[in-house]
């Protein structure tokens, strides 16, 4: 087979995204626009395509991060690459092309975390044969992308979807409607500051970090305006009390960012928000709705068990992915990176959290 690999530029964005949207393993994190979002946070996006007869047959959106002082970099393909992993020859050709990019960019590793279920032993064996090593074995949120999610099949009718939910979830959706909670699903950029204020309130309550407002502005420009995301806001008595961002790529949708105010939580806005996003995704022709991360540790004493219970109530399928796999190009620098990164990340996150908390108090 005469297949050719090359890096593409912005003039081929629509063609690149069209292939990802049509592929069974296509993901919004592999889209051209998401690479532009990550470019504002120190990553350099590199879009690689493998073509045959003028058509794309596989691709990868690679994020390159330059490492300080050593003149090296890392490559990361979030939820990629976009390829049929069960076609060993096709995967091998794409991997060879990625290896070429890695050499040019001085990469010490390639990290992937593809949308492949843990039960797929054939793909795990293929990755091992190609020199990949499992990089993360945690049961929680230790990875870059969540290893455990809930996924909802959207092919049943709305009535069937409701009927299949846990009775408490169905009750809370109807309670929100009865209490007068309304959903604004035609948000504009003017609504983004409203969402961000609720998001900051959420981060302080639940003790997690949040990106800067400029990051969400970029996300709006690169994803919402491209038609790959939409903002939803829940209102009660004229006040926005919850919000969420939903993403879409082809026939798949994802819930990514959610926020809720400390006020009026008893009217259950988050349940109605999810239901509105599910209906929207279904109207867009989606057949799958991904609730994103839940803990793998299902002990009820786990602080994140409430998140698991909330998402489980919508009757999605608990899904575990194969996790992160690293292809190592430089064993010494990889060891150094593995040793230094956890210490750096813990210190940076702790410092950033307390700075944000102090600023909120002031």
Backbone torsions as a table, in degrees:
resi	resn	phi	psi	omega
1	UNK	NA	137.9	-178.8
2	UNK	-98.3	86.3	-179.9
3	UNK	-107.6	142.0	-177.8
4	UNK	-124.6	139.0	178.3
5	UNK	-113.4	142.7	177.9
6	UNK	-160.0	157.7	172.6
7	UNK	-85.9	143.4	-178.4
8	UNK	-113.6	164.9	177.7
9	UNK	-113.5	-174.8	-174.7
10	UNK	-62.9	-21.8	-179.6
11	UNK	-67.8	-14.5	179.8
12	UNK	-112.0	18.8	-178.2
13	UNK	-56.2	-49.4	-175.1
14	UNK	-65.2	-38.2	178.2
15	UNK	-65.9	-41.5	178.6
16	UNK	-61.3	-50.5	-178.3
17	UNK	-67.3	-33.6	179.2
18	UNK	-63.0	-39.3	177.4
19	UNK	-65.0	-45.1	-179.3
20	UNK	-61.6	-42.8	-178.9
21	UNK	-63.5	-31.8	-176.2
22	UNK	-88.5	-11.4	-174.1
23	UNK	-86.6	140.3	178.7
24	UNK	-56.6	-29.3	179.9
25	UNK	-104.7	15.8	176.7
26	UNK	-65.8	145.5	-176.2
27	UNK	-145.7	145.1	-178.5
28	UNK	-62.9	-25.0	178.6
29	UNK	-70.7	-12.8	175.7
30	UNK	-97.7	-0.9	-175.9
31	UNK	-70.9	160.6	178.9
32	UNK	-62.3	-43.0	-178.1
33	UNK	-63.4	-37.3	179.7
34	UNK	-65.1	-33.8	174.6
35	UNK	-61.8	-37.0	177.1
36	UNK	-67.4	-36.3	175.8
37	UNK	-61.6	-47.9	-177.1
38	UNK	-70.5	-19.8	177.5
39	UNK	-64.0	-21.2	179.0
40	UNK	-83.2	-3.9	-177.2
41	UNK	-119.2	22.8	174.5
42	UNK	97.4	1.8	177.2
43	UNK	-97.9	148.1	173.1
44	UNK	-111.4	116.5	-179.7
45	UNK	-79.1	137.5	176.1
46	UNK	-128.1	119.7	-176.6
47	UNK	-104.6	116.7	-176.0
48	UNK	-110.8	133.2	175.9
49	UNK	-123.0	146.8	171.6
50	UNK	-113.9	123.2	-172.9
51	UNK	-119.9	151.5	174.7
52	UNK	-141.9	122.1	-179.7
53	UNK	61.4	31.2	178.6
54	UNK	84.2	-1.3	180.0
55	UNK	-112.9	144.6	176.1
56	UNK	-73.3	129.9	178.0
57	UNK	-114.5	-13.6	176.1
58	UNK	-165.9	156.7	179.2
59	UNK	-158.1	169.7	177.1
60	UNK	-152.5	127.9	168.5
61	UNK	-92.6	108.4	-176.9
62	UNK	-100.3	130.1	175.3
63	UNK	-100.9	123.1	-179.0
64	UNK	-103.6	130.0	176.0
65	UNK	-119.4	121.0	178.7
66	UNK	-76.3	132.4	178.3
67	UNK	-89.9	137.9	-176.9
68	UNK	-69.0	144.3	169.0
69	UNK	75.7	-28.4	-169.7
70	UNK	-102.6	-5.5	179.8
71	UNK	68.2	23.6	-180.0
72	UNK	-118.2	173.1	-179.6
73	UNK	-145.3	171.7	170.4
74	UNK	-123.2	152.8	175.4
75	UNK	-117.4	137.3	-179.5
76	UNK	-136.8	128.7	176.9
77	UNK	-110.9	88.6	-175.9
78	UNK	-61.3	123.4	-177.8
79	UNK	50.4	34.6	178.8
80	UNK	-133.0	-171.2	-2.2
81	UNK	-74.6	170.8	-179.7
82	UNK	-93.2	97.9	-174.3
83	UNK	-159.3	155.5	172.9
84	UNK	-77.5	102.9	-177.4
85	UNK	-66.8	-15.5	179.6
86	UNK	-89.1	-2.4	172.2
87	UNK	-100.6	91.9	-172.5
88	UNK	-60.1	-38.3	-179.6
89	UNK	-66.4	-43.6	179.7
90	UNK	-63.7	-44.9	178.7
91	UNK	-62.3	-40.2	-179.7
92	UNK	-63.2	-40.3	179.4
93	UNK	-67.2	-42.2	178.0
94	UNK	-64.6	-41.7	-180.0
95	UNK	-63.0	-39.6	177.6
96	UNK	-62.0	-39.1	178.1
97	UNK	-66.6	-40.2	177.2
98	UNK	-64.3	-40.1	177.4
99	UNK	-58.8	-37.4	177.6
100	UNK	-64.2	-42.5	176.0
101	UNK	-62.7	-41.3	-179.9
102	UNK	-59.8	-41.9	178.7
103	UNK	-63.8	-43.8	-179.6
104	UNK	-63.5	-34.0	-174.5
105	UNK	-96.0	2.5	179.9
106	UNK	64.5	38.7	-176.4
107	UNK	-79.2	140.6	176.7
108	UNK	-93.3	-16.7	179.0
109	UNK	-161.6	159.1	167.9
110	UNK	-117.3	123.7	177.8
111	UNK	-107.7	131.6	174.7
112	UNK	-130.6	152.6	173.7
113	UNK	-144.8	67.8	-170.1
114	UNK	-66.8	161.7	178.3
115	UNK	-79.3	69.0	-178.8
116	UNK	-126.3	127.3	-179.2
117	UNK	-67.1	150.3	-179.2
118	UNK	-57.8	-28.0	-177.2
119	UNK	-74.4	-8.5	-176.7
120	UNK	-82.6	84.5	-177.0
121	UNK	-67.9	-27.1	-178.6
122	UNK	-65.5	-42.5	179.5
123	UNK	-69.4	-40.9	178.0
124	UNK	-60.8	-39.6	177.7
125	UNK	-66.2	-41.0	178.3
126	UNK	-60.1	-44.0	-179.5
127	UNK	-63.7	-41.6	177.8
128	UNK	-62.9	-40.4	179.4
129	UNK	-64.4	-29.1	-179.5
130	UNK	-89.9	8.6	174.5
131	UNK	89.0	10.1	177.0
132	UNK	-79.5	150.4	175.6
133	UNK	-126.4	142.0	178.2
134	UNK	-65.9	124.3	-172.6
135	UNK	-100.1	-22.4	-176.0
136	UNK	-139.9	126.4	-177.7
137	UNK	-117.6	13.4	-174.9
138	UNK	-70.9	160.3	-179.5
139	UNK	-102.9	-1.0	-176.9
140	UNK	-112.7	-127.1	-177.0
141	UNK	-110.9	32.1	-174.8
142	UNK	-70.5	-25.3	-176.6
143	UNK	-78.6	171.8	176.4
144	UNK	-65.5	-46.1	174.4
145	UNK	-112.0	149.9	-178.7
146	UNK	-63.2	137.6	179.1
147	UNK	-85.6	-22.5	-178.0
148	UNK	-122.0	131.2	-179.6
149	UNK	-141.3	169.1	166.7
150	UNK	-110.0	135.2	179.4
151	UNK	-126.1	133.2	-176.4
152	UNK	-110.3	128.5	174.6
153	UNK	-75.6	121.2	-175.3
154	UNK	-95.3	4.5	-176.6
155	UNK	-71.6	-27.7	174.5
156	UNK	-64.6	163.1	177.5
157	UNK	-69.0	160.5	176.3
158	UNK	-55.2	-37.6	179.4
159	UNK	-64.3	-41.1	178.9
160	UNK	-69.1	-38.6	178.3
161	UNK	-59.8	-44.9	178.0
162	UNK	-62.8	-45.7	-177.3
163	UNK	-63.2	-29.4	-177.8
164	UNK	-81.1	-13.0	-178.6
165	UNK	-72.2	160.3	172.4
166	UNK	-60.5	142.3	-174.6
167	UNK	-57.9	-35.3	179.9
168	UNK	-68.4	-37.8	177.9
169	UNK	-65.0	-47.3	178.4
170	UNK	-60.4	-40.9	178.4
171	UNK	-62.2	-43.1	-177.4
172	UNK	-68.9	-33.0	174.5
173	UNK	-62.6	-46.2	-178.9
174	UNK	-71.1	-32.3	176.2
175	UNK	-62.4	-45.8	179.1
176	UNK	-59.2	-42.8	178.7
177	UNK	-64.5	-42.7	-179.1
178	UNK	-64.9	-36.1	-179.4
179	UNK	-75.6	-9.2	177.8
180	UNK	96.6	15.1	175.0
181	UNK	-69.5	133.4	178.2
182	UNK	-122.1	153.7	-178.3
183	UNK	-113.3	126.1	173.5
184	UNK	-95.6	113.6	-176.8
185	UNK	-112.7	10.1	178.0
186	UNK	-118.8	42.8	-175.8
187	UNK	-64.4	148.8	175.6
188	UNK	-115.4	-179.6	179.4
189	UNK	-59.3	-27.2	178.4
190	UNK	-65.0	-20.9	180.0
191	UNK	-87.0	-12.6	-176.0
192	UNK	-62.8	-42.4	177.0
193	UNK	-60.0	-33.2	178.5
194	UNK	-63.6	-46.6	178.1
195	UNK	-62.3	-41.9	-175.5
196	UNK	-66.0	-36.2	177.1
197	UNK	-63.8	-40.7	176.9
198	UNK	-66.1	-37.3	179.7
199	UNK	-64.3	-41.5	177.6
200	UNK	-63.5	-39.1	177.1
201	UNK	-61.6	-39.7	179.1
202	UNK	-65.6	-42.5	-177.1
203	UNK	-64.8	-37.4	178.4
204	UNK	-68.5	-37.4	-179.2
205	UNK	-70.9	-42.2	-172.9
206	UNK	-100.9	1.4	173.1
207	UNK	59.3	58.0	169.6
208	UNK	-138.0	165.2	-174.3
209	UNK	-87.2	157.0	178.1
210	UNK	-135.3	146.1	176.7
211	UNK	-68.2	164.3	178.6
212	UNK	-69.0	161.5	178.8
213	UNK	-61.4	-35.8	-179.6
214	UNK	-61.6	-30.9	177.4
215	UNK	-63.6	-41.7	179.6
216	UNK	-72.5	-31.3	173.0
217	UNK	-61.9	-43.4	177.2
218	UNK	-63.1	-42.2	178.7
219	UNK	-60.5	-38.2	178.2
220	UNK	-63.1	-48.6	-177.0
221	UNK	-64.4	-42.6	-172.5
222	UNK	-88.3	-24.9	-175.5
223	UNK	-115.6	-49.9	-179.1
224	UNK	-65.6	-47.4	-178.2
225	UNK	-69.2	-20.4	174.5
226	UNK	-82.7	-6.5	-178.6
227	UNK	86.2	14.4	-177.0
228	UNK	-102.5	3.9	179.0
229	UNK	-157.5	159.4	177.0
230	UNK	-147.8	142.6	176.9
231	UNK	-96.7	134.7	176.4
232	UNK	-120.0	135.9	176.8
233	UNK	-125.5	138.1	176.3
234	UNK	-101.9	129.5	-179.0
235	UNK	-115.5	144.0	175.0
236	UNK	-140.5	121.9	-178.7
237	UNK	53.4	41.9	176.5
238	UNK	80.0	2.7	-177.7
239	UNK	-115.5	133.8	175.1
240	UNK	-73.5	121.9	-175.1
241	UNK	-120.9	-5.8	178.0
242	UNK	-162.1	157.9	179.1
243	UNK	-158.8	162.5	179.5
244	UNK	-158.8	152.4	174.5
245	UNK	-110.9	128.6	176.3
246	UNK	-113.9	140.4	-178.9
247	UNK	-116.8	153.4	-176.0
248	UNK	-141.3	141.7	174.7
249	UNK	-151.9	109.6	-176.7
250	UNK	66.3	-125.4	-177.9
251	UNK	-101.0	23.4	-179.4
252	UNK	-127.6	146.0	178.8
253	UNK	-133.2	152.4	-177.9
254	UNK	-136.7	141.2	170.1
255	UNK	-94.7	120.8	-172.7
256	UNK	-113.5	-55.7	-177.4
257	UNK	-117.2	128.2	176.6
258	UNK	-130.8	148.5	-178.8
259	UNK	-148.3	147.7	177.7
260	UNK	-144.6	142.4	179.3
261	UNK	-74.4	161.2	173.5
262	UNK	-74.5	-14.1	-177.7
263	UNK	-94.0	142.7	171.7
264	UNK	60.8	32.6	178.9
265	UNK	-68.7	-19.2	-178.7
266	UNK	-70.9	-12.5	178.7
267	UNK	-92.5	7.0	169.4
268	UNK	57.5	50.0	-177.7
269	UNK	-65.7	-30.7	-176.0
270	UNK	-66.2	-31.1	178.2
271	UNK	-68.4	-42.7	179.9
272	UNK	-70.4	-34.0	175.5
273	UNK	-59.4	-48.3	-179.9
274	UNK	-61.3	-42.0	-179.9
275	UNK	-63.5	-40.5	178.1
276	UNK	-63.7	-40.1	-179.7
277	UNK	-71.2	-35.0	176.1
278	UNK	-62.6	-46.3	179.3
279	UNK	-64.1	-40.4	177.6
280	UNK	-61.4	-47.1	-179.8
281	UNK	-59.8	-41.0	179.7
282	UNK	-64.7	-40.7	178.5
283	UNK	-64.8	-27.0	178.8
284	UNK	-81.6	1.2	179.2
285	UNK	91.0	11.9	179.8
286	UNK	-75.3	145.7	176.7
287	UNK	-110.9	-5.0	-179.5
288	UNK	-142.2	135.3	175.8
289	UNK	-122.5	122.3	-175.2
290	UNK	-104.3	119.6	179.1
291	UNK	-80.0	-2.8	-178.4
292	UNK	65.0	-154.6	-160.1
293	UNK	-64.8	138.4	168.4
294	UNK	-137.2	158.7	179.6
295	UNK	-69.0	148.3	173.7
296	UNK	-82.3	-24.2	176.4
297	UNK	-83.4	107.4	-173.0
298	UNK	-95.2	19.6	174.8
299	UNK	-66.0	131.6	-178.2
300	UNK	-63.8	-15.5	177.1
301	UNK	-82.5	-11.3	177.5
302	UNK	-62.7	128.9	179.8
303	UNK	-57.0	-22.3	-178.7
304	UNK	-95.3	6.6	-177.1
305	UNK	-64.0	-31.9	178.6
306	UNK	-61.6	-36.6	176.8
307	UNK	-64.2	-43.7	177.1
308	UNK	-60.2	-45.8	-177.4
309	UNK	-64.9	-40.2	179.0
310	UNK	-60.0	-49.5	-176.5
311	UNK	-72.5	-34.7	178.9
312	UNK	-61.3	-31.5	-176.5
313	UNK	-61.6	-19.8	-179.9
314	UNK	-85.5	0.9	173.7
315	UNK	71.1	30.8	172.0
316	UNK	-75.8	172.0	178.7
317	UNK	-93.9	125.2	176.9
318	UNK	-67.2	121.5	-173.3
319	UNK	-125.0	130.2	174.8
320	UNK	-112.7	129.2	177.8
321	UNK	-90.8	169.9	-177.6
322	UNK	-71.3	-15.9	177.0
323	UNK	94.7	-167.5	-177.5
324	UNK	-87.6	134.7	175.9
325	UNK	-124.3	135.1	-180.0
326	UNK	-111.2	134.7	170.2
327	UNK	-105.5	112.8	-170.2
328	UNK	-93.0	127.0	177.4
329	UNK	-101.8	-25.6	-179.7
330	UNK	-136.4	97.3	-175.2
331	UNK	-57.5	-38.9	-178.5
332	UNK	-66.2	-50.8	-179.2
333	UNK	-67.4	-30.4	176.5
334	UNK	-64.7	-44.7	177.6
335	UNK	-60.5	-43.8	179.9
336	UNK	-62.8	-43.1	179.7
337	UNK	-64.9	-42.0	179.1
338	UNK	-63.0	-36.5	-177.9
339	UNK	-76.9	-37.5	-173.2
340	UNK	-85.6	-33.5	-172.3
341	UNK	-61.6	-45.6	-180.0
342	UNK	-60.2	-40.3	179.8
343	UNK	-65.3	-42.9	179.7
344	UNK	-65.0	-46.4	-176.5
345	UNK	-63.3	-43.5	-178.9
346	UNK	-63.6	-45.3	-179.8
347	UNK	-65.7	-42.0	-178.6
348	UNK	-67.0	-44.9	-178.5
349	UNK	-64.2	-40.0	180.0
350	UNK	-65.1	-43.6	179.4
351	UNK	-64.3	-44.4	-177.8
352	UNK	-65.3	-39.2	179.9
353	UNK	-61.9	-47.3	-177.4
354	UNK	-70.0	-30.9	174.0
355	UNK	-64.4	-43.8	-180.0
356	UNK	-66.4	-38.8	-179.5
357	UNK	-67.2	-41.3	178.7
358	UNK	-63.6	-40.4	-179.5
359	UNK	-65.0	-37.1	-179.9
360	UNK	-67.1	-38.3	178.7
361	UNK	-65.6	-42.7	179.7
362	UNK	-64.1	NA	NA
